[in-house]
Amino acid sequence: MTSSTDAYDPVPDGFTLPEFASEEDLTAAMTSPEMAASGADAADFTRHFGLFTVEARPVV
């Protein structure tokens, strides 16, 4: 089995961009058992894990 610490290149190769209808939905997702399992699993395939929260603003 290969772990994230075996990875040669530290440059990110992808991002996820989940969207939520409300701040309450975001909070529910971030505190869910599924998110906890996802975070634990991330160590198997990522060297670095970061989280950024942003608010979308339309540009006209």
PQR file of N, CA, C, O and H, with PARSE charges and radii, in Angstrom:
ATOM      1  N   MET A   1       0.843  -1.186   0.000 -0.4000 1.5000
ATOM      2  CA  MET A   1       0.000   0.000   0.000 -0.0000 2.0000
ATOM      3  C   MET A   1       0.885   1.244   0.000  0.5500 1.7000
ATOM      4  O   MET A   1       1.889   1.302   0.710 -0.5500 1.4000
ATOM      5  N   THR A   2       0.513   2.212  -0.782 -0.4000 1.5000
ATOM      6  CA  THR A   2       1.230   3.483  -0.843 -0.0000 2.0000
ATOM      7  C   THR A   2       0.493   4.494   0.008  0.5500 1.7000
ATOM      8  O   THR A   2      -0.732   4.599  -0.064 -0.5500 1.4000
ATOM      9  H   THR A   2      -0.303   2.165  -1.359  0.4000 1.0000
ATOM     10  N   SER A   3       1.231   5.238   0.811 -0.4000 1.5000
ATOM     11  CA  SER A   3       0.591   6.269   1.630 -0.0000 2.0000
ATOM     12  C   SER A   3       0.950   7.639   1.089  0.5500 1.7000
ATOM     13  O   SER A   3       1.796   7.763   0.203 -0.5500 1.4000
ATOM     14  H   SER A   3       2.225   5.153   0.870  0.4000 1.0000
ATOM     15  N   SER A   4       0.306   8.666   1.622 -0.4000 1.5000
ATOM     16  CA  SER A   4       0.557  10.022   1.158 -0.0000 2.0000
ATOM     17  C   SER A   4       1.988  10.446   1.421  0.5500 1.7000
ATOM     18  O   SER A   4       2.522  11.282   0.693 -0.5500 1.4000
ATOM     19  H   SER A   4      -0.381   8.565   2.341  0.4000 1.0000
ATOM     20  N   THR A   5       2.619   9.895   2.436 -0.4000 1.5000
ATOM     21  CA  THR A   5       3.995  10.276   2.741 -0.0000 2.0000
ATOM     22  C   THR A   5       4.968   9.709   1.723  0.5500 1.7000
ATOM     23  O   THR A   5       6.126  10.126   1.686 -0.5500 1.4000
ATOM     24  H   THR A   5       2.185   9.215   3.028  0.4000 1.0000
ATOM     25  N   ASP A   6       4.523   8.759   0.886 -0.4000 1.5000
ATOM     26  CA  ASP A   6       5.351   8.225  -0.178 -0.0000 2.0000
ATOM     27  C   ASP A   6       5.294   9.083  -1.443  0.5500 1.7000
ATOM     28  O   ASP A   6       6.071   8.876  -2.375 -0.5500 1.4000
ATOM     29  H   ASP A   6       3.582   8.421   0.916  0.4000 1.0000
ATOM     30  N   ALA A   7       4.380  10.035  -1.469 -0.4000 1.5000
ATOM     31  CA  ALA A   7       4.199  10.867  -2.654 -0.0000 2.0000
ATOM     32  C   ALA A   7       5.433  11.732  -2.879  0.5500 1.7000
ATOM     33  O   ALA A   7       5.991  12.291  -1.935 -0.5500 1.4000
ATOM     34  H   ALA A   7       3.748  10.202  -0.711  0.4000 1.0000
ATOM     35  N   TYR A   8       5.851  11.836  -4.131 -0.4000 1.5000
ATOM     36  CA  TYR A   8       7.057  12.594  -4.454 -0.0000 2.0000
ATOM     37  C   TYR A   8       6.780  14.089  -4.564  0.5500 1.7000
ATOM     38  O   TYR A   8       7.533  14.898  -4.022 -0.5500 1.4000
ATOM     39  H   TYR A   8       5.397  11.382  -4.898  0.4000 1.0000
ATOM     40  N   ASP A   9       5.734  14.454  -5.243 -0.4000 1.5000
ATOM     41  CA  ASP A   9       5.463  15.846  -5.571 -0.0000 2.0000
ATOM     42  C   ASP A   9       4.482  16.464  -4.569  0.5500 1.7000
ATOM     43  O   ASP A   9       3.345  16.003  -4.469 -0.5500 1.4000
ATOM     44  H   ASP A   9       5.122  13.796  -5.683  0.4000 1.0000
ATOM     45  N   PRO A  10       4.894  17.494  -3.828 -0.5600 1.5000
ATOM     46  CA  PRO A  10       4.004  18.093  -2.833  0.2800 2.0000
ATOM     47  C   PRO A  10       2.999  19.078  -3.409  0.5500 1.7000
ATOM     48  O   PRO A  10       2.188  19.626  -2.663 -0.5500 1.4000
ATOM     49  N   VAL A  11       3.031  19.319  -4.716 -0.4000 1.5000
ATOM     50  CA  VAL A  11       2.117  20.275  -5.333 -0.0000 2.0000
ATOM     51  C   VAL A  11       0.719  19.663  -5.418  0.5500 1.7000
ATOM     52  O   VAL A  11       0.577  18.522  -5.857 -0.5500 1.4000
ATOM     53  H   VAL A  11       3.691  18.874  -5.322  0.4000 1.0000
ATOM     54  N   PRO A  12      -0.317  20.401  -5.006 -0.5600 1.5000
ATOM     55  CA  PRO A  12      -1.681  19.863  -5.089  0.2800 2.0000
ATOM     56  C   PRO A  12      -2.040  19.504  -6.524  0.5500 1.7000
ATOM     57  O   PRO A  12      -1.644  20.192  -7.465 -0.5500 1.4000
ATOM     58  N   ASP A  13      -2.789  18.430  -6.679 -0.4000 1.5000
ATOM     59  CA  ASP A  13      -3.234  18.048  -8.012 -0.0000 2.0000
ATOM     60  C   ASP A  13      -4.744  18.076  -8.148  0.5500 1.7000
ATOM     61  O   ASP A  13      -5.287  17.628  -9.159 -0.5500 1.4000
ATOM     62  H   ASP A  13      -3.111  17.872  -5.915  0.4000 1.0000
ATOM     63  N   GLY A  14      -5.418  18.591  -7.155 -0.4000 1.5000
ATOM     64  CA  GLY A  14      -6.865  18.683  -7.255 -0.0000 2.0000
ATOM     65  C   GLY A  14      -7.475  19.386  -6.066  0.5500 1.7000
ATOM     66  O   GLY A  14      -6.845  19.548  -5.021 -0.5500 1.4000
ATOM     67  H   GLY A  14      -4.977  18.955  -6.334  0.4000 1.0000
ATOM     68  N   PHE A  15      -8.707  19.797  -6.244 -0.4000 1.5000
ATOM     69  CA  PHE A  15      -9.456  20.489  -5.209 -0.0000 2.0000
ATOM     70  C   PHE A  15     -10.901  20.012  -5.256  0.5500 1.7000
ATOM     71  O   PHE A  15     -11.390  19.598  -6.306 -0.5500 1.4000
ATOM     72  H   PHE A  15      -9.220  19.665  -7.093  0.4000 1.0000
ATOM     73  N   THR A  16     -11.566  20.071  -4.140 -0.4000 1.5000
ATOM     74  CA  THR A  16     -13.010  19.847  -4.127 -0.0000 2.0000
ATOM     75  C   THR A  16     -13.677  21.165  -3.793  0.5500 1.7000
ATOM     76  O   THR A  16     -13.160  21.953  -3.001 -0.5500 1.4000
ATOM     77  H   THR A  16     -11.169  20.407  -3.286  0.4000 1.0000
ATOM     78  N   LEU A  17     -14.824  21.398  -4.400 -0.4000 1.5000
ATOM     79  CA  LEU A  17     -15.560  22.638  -4.184 -0.0000 2.0000
ATOM     80  C   LEU A  17     -17.011  22.320  -3.825  0.5500 1.7000
ATOM     81  O   LEU A  17     -17.902  22.496  -4.657 -0.5500 1.4000
ATOM     82  H   LEU A  17     -15.244  20.758  -5.044  0.4000 1.0000
ATOM     83  N   PRO A  18     -17.259  21.860  -2.617 -0.5600 1.5000
ATOM     84  CA  PRO A  18     -18.650  21.587  -2.241  0.2800 2.0000
ATOM     85  C   PRO A  18     -19.417  22.894  -2.046  0.5500 1.7000
ATOM     86  O   PRO A  18     -18.853  23.896  -1.605 -0.5500 1.4000
ATOM     87  N   GLU A  19     -20.689  22.872  -2.375 -0.4000 1.5000
ATOM     88  CA  GLU A  19     -21.553  24.031  -2.190 -0.0000 2.0000
ATOM     89  C   GLU A  19     -22.699  23.644  -1.274  0.5500 1.7000
ATOM     90  O   GLU A  19     -23.184  22.513  -1.320 -0.5500 1.4000
ATOM     91  H   GLU A  19     -21.147  22.058  -2.733  0.4000 1.0000
ATOM     92  N   PHE A  20     -23.128  24.573  -0.448 -0.4000 1.5000
ATOM     93  CA  PHE A  20     -24.218  24.342   0.490 -0.0000 2.0000
ATOM     94  C   PHE A  20     -25.253  25.444   0.350  0.5500 1.7000
ATOM     95  O   PHE A  20     -24.915  26.593   0.065 -0.5500 1.4000
ATOM     96  H   PHE A  20     -22.734  25.491  -0.410  0.4000 1.0000
ATOM     97  N   ALA A  21     -26.500  25.093   0.551 -0.4000 1.5000
ATOM     98  CA  ALA A  21     -27.599  26.057   0.412 -0.0000 2.0000
ATOM     99  C   ALA A  21     -27.617  27.074   1.548  0.5500 1.7000
ATOM    100  O   ALA A  21     -28.137  28.178   1.388 -0.5500 1.4000
ATOM    101  H   ALA A  21     -26.774  24.160   0.783  0.4000 1.0000
ATOM    102  N   SER A  22     -27.052  26.706   2.693 -0.4000 1.5000
ATOM    103  CA  SER A  22     -27.084  27.618   3.836 -0.0000 2.0000
ATOM    104  C   SER A  22     -25.904  27.333   4.755  0.5500 1.7000
ATOM    105  O   SER A  22     -25.242  26.302   4.637 -0.5500 1.4000
ATOM    106  H   SER A  22     -26.629  25.809   2.824  0.4000 1.0000
ATOM    107  N   GLU A  23     -25.653  28.257   5.665 -0.4000 1.5000
ATOM    108  CA  GLU A  23     -24.596  28.063   6.651 -0.0000 2.0000
ATOM    109  C   GLU A  23     -24.933  26.895   7.579  0.5500 1.7000
ATOM    110  O   GLU A  23     -24.040  26.192   8.051 -0.5500 1.4000
ATOM    111  H   GLU A  23     -26.191  29.095   5.761  0.4000 1.0000
ATOM    112  N   GLU A  24     -26.212  26.696   7.833 -0.4000 1.5000
ATOM    113  CA  GLU A  24     -26.642  25.569   8.662 -0.0000 2.0000
ATOM    114  C   GLU A  24     -26.318  24.243   7.981  0.5500 1.7000
ATOM    115  O   GLU A  24     -25.884  23.293   8.632 -0.5500 1.4000
ATOM    116  H   GLU A  24     -26.938  27.267   7.449  0.4000 1.0000
ATOM    117  N   ASP A  25     -26.532  24.183   6.663 -0.4000 1.5000
ATOM    118  CA  ASP A  25     -26.195  22.962   5.917 -0.0000 2.0000
ATOM    119  C   ASP A  25     -24.696  22.697   5.952  0.5500 1.7000
ATOM    120  O   ASP A  25     -24.269  21.550   6.081 -0.5500 1.4000
ATOM    121  H   ASP A  25     -26.885  24.955   6.134  0.4000 1.0000
ATOM    122  N   LEU A  26     -23.897  23.753   5.837 -0.4000 1.5000
ATOM    123  CA  LEU A  26     -22.446  23.613   5.930 -0.0000 2.0000
ATOM    124  C   LEU A  26     -22.047  23.062   7.290  0.5500 1.7000
ATOM    125  O   LEU A  26     -21.247  22.131   7.375 -0.5500 1.4000
ATOM    126  H   LEU A  26     -24.244  24.685   5.732  0.4000 1.0000
ATOM    127  N   THR A  27     -22.601  23.632   8.354 -0.4000 1.5000
ATOM    128  CA  THR A  27     -22.288  23.181   9.711 -0.0000 2.0000
ATOM    129  C   THR A  27     -22.681  21.718   9.904  0.5500 1.7000
ATOM    130  O   THR A  27     -21.928  20.938  10.487 -0.5500 1.4000
ATOM    131  H   THR A  27     -23.251  24.389   8.286  0.4000 1.0000
ATOM    132  N   ALA A  28     -23.859  21.354   9.414 -0.4000 1.5000
ATOM    133  CA  ALA A  28     -24.313  19.966   9.538 -0.0000 2.0000
ATOM    134  C   ALA A  28     -23.368  19.018   8.805  0.5500 1.7000
ATOM    135  O   ALA A  28     -23.048  17.943   9.311 -0.5500 1.4000
ATOM    136  H   ALA A  28     -24.471  21.988   8.940  0.4000 1.0000
ATOM    137  N   ALA A  29     -22.923  19.414   7.619 -0.4000 1.5000
ATOM    138  CA  ALA A  29     -22.017  18.559   6.849 -0.0000 2.0000
ATOM    139  C   ALA A  29     -20.658  18.442   7.532  0.5500 1.7000
ATOM    140  O   ALA A  29     -20.094  17.350   7.602 -0.5500 1.4000
ATOM    141  H   ALA A  29     -23.183  20.287   7.208  0.4000 1.0000
ATOM    142  N   MET A  30     -20.136  19.538   8.027 -0.4000 1.5000
ATOM    143  CA  MET A  30     -18.803  19.526   8.634 -0.0000 2.0000
ATOM    144  C   MET A  30     -18.759  18.757   9.946  0.5500 1.7000
ATOM    145  O   MET A  30     -17.690  18.301  10.352 -0.5500 1.4000
ATOM    146  H   MET A  30     -20.595  20.425   7.970  0.4000 1.0000
ATOM    147  N   THR A  31     -19.877  18.604  10.608 -0.4000 1.5000
ATOM    148  CA  THR A  31     -19.916  17.884  11.886 -0.0000 2.0000
ATOM    149  C   THR A  31     -20.510  16.478  11.748  0.5500 1.7000
ATOM    150  O   THR A  31     -20.780  15.812  12.747 -0.5500 1.4000
ATOM    151  H   THR A  31     -20.745  18.975  10.279  0.4000 1.0000
ATOM    152  N   SER A  32     -20.707  16.038  10.519 -0.4000 1.5000
ATOM    153  CA  SER A  32     -21.324  14.732  10.290 -0.0000 2.0000
ATOM    154  C   SER A  32     -20.317  13.596  10.454  0.5500 1.7000
ATOM    155  O   SER A  32     -19.112  13.810  10.322 -0.5500 1.4000
ATOM    156  H   SER A  32     -20.488  16.579   9.707  0.4000 1.0000
ATOM    157  N   PRO A  33     -20.804  12.392  10.741 -0.5600 1.5000
ATOM    158  CA  PRO A  33     -19.932  11.218  10.797  0.2800 2.0000
ATOM    159  C   PRO A  33     -19.233  10.962   9.450  0.5500 1.7000
ATOM    160  O   PRO A  33     -18.099  10.485   9.413 -0.5500 1.4000
ATOM    161  N   GLU A  34     -19.918  11.281   8.363 -0.4000 1.5000
ATOM    162  CA  GLU A  34     -19.324  11.088   7.041 -0.0000 2.0000
ATOM    163  C   GLU A  34     -18.103  11.994   6.844  0.5500 1.7000
ATOM    164  O   GLU A  34     -17.102  11.567   6.269 -0.5500 1.4000
ATOM    165  H   GLU A  34     -20.839  11.669   8.393  0.4000 1.0000
ATOM    166  N   MET A  35     -18.183  13.248   7.321 -0.4000 1.5000
ATOM    167  CA  MET A  35     -17.045  14.157   7.189 -0.0000 2.0000
ATOM    168  C   MET A  35     -15.894  13.689   8.073  0.5500 1.7000
ATOM    169  O   MET A  35     -14.733  13.795   7.676 -0.5500 1.4000
ATOM    170  H   MET A  35     -18.996  13.595   7.787  0.4000 1.0000
ATOM    171  N   ALA A  36     -16.192  13.176   9.256 -0.4000 1.5000
ATOM    172  CA  ALA A  36     -15.145  12.649  10.132 -0.0000 2.0000
ATOM    173  C   ALA A  36     -14.436  11.480   9.457  0.5500 1.7000
ATOM    174  O   ALA A  36     -13.209  11.395   9.498 -0.5500 1.4000
ATOM    175  H   ALA A  36     -17.134  13.090   9.578  0.4000 1.0000
ATOM    176  N   ALA A  37     -15.191  10.586   8.840 -0.4000 1.5000
ATOM    177  CA  ALA A  37     -14.597   9.449   8.134 -0.0000 2.0000
ATOM    178  C   ALA A  37     -13.778   9.918   6.938  0.5500 1.7000
ATOM    179  O   ALA A  37     -12.711   9.370   6.661 -0.5500 1.4000
ATOM    180  H   ALA A  37     -16.188  10.656   8.806  0.4000 1.0000
ATOM    181  N   SER A  38     -14.267  10.922   6.236 -0.4000 1.5000
ATOM    182  CA  SER A  38     -13.556  11.466   5.084 -0.0000 2.0000
ATOM    183  C   SER A  38     -12.225  12.072   5.506  0.5500 1.7000
ATOM    184  O   SER A  38     -11.211  11.872   4.837 -0.5500 1.4000
ATOM    185  H   SER A  38     -15.134  11.367   6.462  0.4000 1.0000
ATOM    186  N   GLY A  39     -12.220  12.801   6.598 -0.4000 1.5000
ATOM    187  CA  GLY A  39     -10.983  13.394   7.093 -0.0000 2.0000
ATOM    188  C   GLY A  39      -9.970  12.338   7.497  0.5500 1.7000
ATOM    189  O   GLY A  39      -8.777  12.483   7.231 -0.5500 1.4000
ATOM    190  H   GLY A  39     -13.043  12.963   7.142  0.4000 1.0000
ATOM    191  N   ALA A  40     -10.435  11.285   8.135 -0.4000 1.5000
ATOM    192  CA  ALA A  40      -9.535  10.200   8.534 -0.0000 2.0000
ATOM    193  C   ALA A  40      -8.967   9.491   7.303  0.5500 1.7000
ATOM    194  O   ALA A  40      -7.801   9.096   7.294 -0.5500 1.4000
ATOM    195  H   ALA A  40     -11.404  11.167   8.351  0.4000 1.0000
ATOM    196  N   ASP A  41      -9.786   9.332   6.274 -0.4000 1.5000
ATOM    197  CA  ASP A  41      -9.361   8.663   5.053 -0.0000 2.0000
ATOM    198  C   ASP A  41      -8.398   9.522   4.242  0.5500 1.7000
ATOM    199  O   ASP A  41      -7.584   8.983   3.491 -0.5500 1.4000
ATOM    200  H   ASP A  41     -10.733   9.652   6.282  0.4000 1.0000
ATOM    201  N   ALA A  42      -8.471  10.829   4.373 -0.4000 1.5000
ATOM    202  CA  ALA A  42      -7.639  11.725   3.569 -0.0000 2.0000
ATOM    203  C   ALA A  42      -6.150  11.450   3.763  0.5500 1.7000
ATOM    204  O   ALA A  42      -5.363  11.642   2.835 -0.5500 1.4000
ATOM    205  H   ALA A  42      -9.132  11.266   4.982  0.4000 1.0000
ATOM    206  N   ALA A  43      -5.760  11.011   4.933 -0.4000 1.5000
ATOM    207  CA  ALA A  43      -4.347  10.723   5.193 -0.0000 2.0000
ATOM    208  C   ALA A  43      -3.817   9.596   4.309  0.5500 1.7000
ATOM    209  O   ALA A  43      -2.606   9.474   4.124 -0.5500 1.4000
ATOM    210  H   ALA A  43      -6.399  10.856   5.686  0.4000 1.0000
ATOM    211  N   ASP A  44      -4.703   8.778   3.766 -0.4000 1.5000
ATOM    212  CA  ASP A  44      -4.270   7.677   2.904 -0.0000 2.0000
ATOM    213  C   ASP A  44      -3.872   8.147   1.506  0.5500 1.7000
ATOM    214  O   ASP A  44      -3.194   7.415   0.784 -0.5500 1.4000
ATOM    215  H   ASP A  44      -5.687   8.877   3.917  0.4000 1.0000
ATOM    216  N   PHE A  45      -4.275   9.343   1.114 -0.4000 1.5000
ATOM    217  CA  PHE A  45      -3.973   9.757  -0.254 -0.0000 2.0000
ATOM    218  C   PHE A  45      -3.620  11.233  -0.406  0.5500 1.7000
ATOM    219  O   PHE A  45      -3.451  11.704  -1.531 -0.5500 1.4000
ATOM    220  H   PHE A  45      -4.826   9.938   1.700  0.4000 1.0000
ATOM    221  N   THR A  46      -3.505  11.964   0.681 -0.4000 1.5000
ATOM    222  CA  THR A  46      -3.103  13.363   0.574 -0.0000 2.0000
ATOM    223  C   THR A  46      -1.960  13.660   1.530  0.5500 1.7000
ATOM    224  O   THR A  46      -1.911  13.132   2.641 -0.5500 1.4000
ATOM    225  H   THR A  46      -3.642  11.581   1.595  0.4000 1.0000
ATOM    226  N   ARG A  47      -1.068  14.487   1.100 -0.4000 1.5000
ATOM    227  CA  ARG A  47       0.037  14.908   1.956 -0.0000 2.0000
ATOM    228  C   ARG A  47      -0.376  16.138   2.751  0.5500 1.7000
ATOM    229  O   ARG A  47       0.023  16.299   3.905 -0.5500 1.4000
ATOM    230  H   ARG A  47      -1.108  14.915   0.197  0.4000 1.0000
ATOM    231  N   HIS A  48      -1.162  16.994   2.144 -0.4000 1.5000
ATOM    232  CA  HIS A  48      -1.576  18.241   2.779 -0.0000 2.0000
ATOM    233  C   HIS A  48      -3.075  18.392   2.600  0.5500 1.7000
ATOM    234  O   HIS A  48      -3.616  18.123   1.528 -0.5500 1.4000
ATOM    235  H   HIS A  48      -1.486  16.864   1.206  0.4000 1.0000
ATOM    236  N   PHE A  49      -3.725  18.817   3.645 -0.4000 1.5000
ATOM    237  CA  PHE A  49      -5.174  19.003   3.592 -0.0000 2.0000
ATOM    238  C   PHE A  49      -5.462  20.387   4.149  0.5500 1.7000
ATOM    239  O   PHE A  49      -5.096  20.686   5.285 -0.5500 1.4000
ATOM    240  H   PHE A  49      -3.285  19.035   4.516  0.4000 1.0000
ATOM    241  N   GLY A  50      -6.108  21.225   3.368 -0.4000 1.5000
ATOM    242  CA  GLY A  50      -6.455  22.564   3.820 -0.0000 2.0000
ATOM    243  C   GLY A  50      -7.934  22.827   3.604  0.5500 1.7000
ATOM    244  O   GLY A  50      -8.566  22.213   2.744 -0.5500 1.4000
ATOM    245  H   GLY A  50      -6.406  20.982   2.445  0.4000 1.0000
ATOM    246  N   LEU A  51      -8.470  23.726   4.375 -0.4000 1.5000
ATOM    247  CA  LEU A  51      -9.880  24.056   4.268 -0.0000 2.0000
ATOM    248  C   LEU A  51     -10.020  25.561   4.198  0.5500 1.7000
ATOM    249  O   LEU A  51      -9.503  26.287   5.046 -0.5500 1.4000
ATOM    250  H   LEU A  51      -7.956  24.225   5.073  0.4000 1.0000
ATOM    251  N   PHE A  52     -10.718  26.017   3.187 -0.4000 1.5000
ATOM    252  CA  PHE A  52     -10.993  27.435   3.014 -0.0000 2.0000
ATOM    253  C   PHE A  52     -12.490  27.606   2.857  0.5500 1.7000
ATOM    254  O   PHE A  52     -13.115  26.907   2.059 -0.5500 1.4000
ATOM    255  H   PHE A  52     -11.139  25.427   2.498  0.4000 1.0000
ATOM    256  N   THR A  53     -13.062  28.511   3.595 -0.4000 1.5000
ATOM    257  CA  THR A  53     -14.491  28.801   3.489 -0.0000 2.0000
ATOM    258  C   THR A  53     -14.641  30.149   2.804  0.5500 1.7000
ATOM    259  O   THR A  53     -14.060  31.144   3.238 -0.5500 1.4000
ATOM    260  H   THR A  53     -12.554  29.079   4.243  0.4000 1.0000
ATOM    261  N   VAL A  54     -15.416  30.178   1.744 -0.4000 1.5000
ATOM    262  CA  VAL A  54     -15.630  31.410   1.008 -0.0000 2.0000
ATOM    263  C   VAL A  54     -17.117  31.589   0.728  0.5500 1.7000
ATOM    264  O   VAL A  54     -17.891  30.632   0.764 -0.5500 1.4000
ATOM    265  H   VAL A  54     -15.888  29.370   1.391  0.4000 1.0000
ATOM    266  N   GLU A  55     -17.489  32.794   0.457 -0.4000 1.5000
ATOM    267  CA  GLU A  55     -18.868  33.106   0.087 -0.0000 2.0000
ATOM    268  C   GLU A  55     -18.873  33.543  -1.369  0.5500 1.7000
ATOM    269  O   GLU A  55     -18.137  34.452  -1.751 -0.5500 1.4000
ATOM    270  H   GLU A  55     -16.860  33.571   0.427  0.4000 1.0000
ATOM    271  N   ALA A  56     -19.696  32.902  -2.176 -0.4000 1.5000
ATOM    272  CA  ALA A  56     -19.769  33.242  -3.585 -0.0000 2.0000
ATOM    273  C   ALA A  56     -20.440  34.605  -3.768  0.5500 1.7000
ATOM    274  O   ALA A  56     -21.434  34.915  -3.112 -0.5500 1.4000
ATOM    275  H   ALA A  56     -20.294  32.163  -1.866  0.4000 1.0000
ATOM    276  N   ARG A  57     -19.895  35.385  -4.642 -0.4000 1.5000
ATOM    277  CA  ARG A  57     -20.464  36.703  -4.976 -0.0000 2.0000
ATOM    278  C   ARG A  57     -20.559  36.792  -6.503  0.5500 1.7000
ATOM    279  O   ARG A  57     -19.574  36.580  -7.211 -0.5500 1.4000
ATOM    280  H   ARG A  57     -19.087  35.133  -5.175  0.4000 1.0000
ATOM    281  N   PRO A  58     -21.748  37.106  -6.990 -0.5600 1.5000
ATOM    282  CA  PRO A  58     -21.871  37.239  -8.460  0.2800 2.0000
ATOM    283  C   PRO A  58     -21.096  38.450  -8.958  0.5500 1.7000
ATOM    284  O   PRO A  58     -21.084  39.500  -8.316 -0.5500 1.4000
ATOM    285  N   VAL A  59     -20.459  38.296 -10.091 -0.4000 1.5000
ATOM    286  CA  VAL A  59     -19.754  39.384 -10.743 -0.0000 2.0000
ATOM    287  C   VAL A  59     -20.490  39.675 -12.033  0.5500 1.7000
ATOM    288  O   VAL A  59     -20.684  38.789 -12.865 -0.5500 1.4000
ATOM    289  H   VAL A  59     -20.469  37.443 -10.612  0.4000 1.0000
ATOM    290  N   VAL A  60     -20.891  40.908 -12.193 -0.4000 1.5000
ATOM    291  CA  VAL A  60     -21.689  41.270 -13.365 -0.0000 2.0000
ATOM    292  C   VAL A  60     -20.856  42.054 -14.347  0.5500 1.7000
ATOM    293  O   VAL A  60     -21.353  42.450 -15.401 -0.5500 1.4000
ATOM    294  H   VAL A  60     -20.733  41.629 -11.517  0.4000 1.0000
TER
END
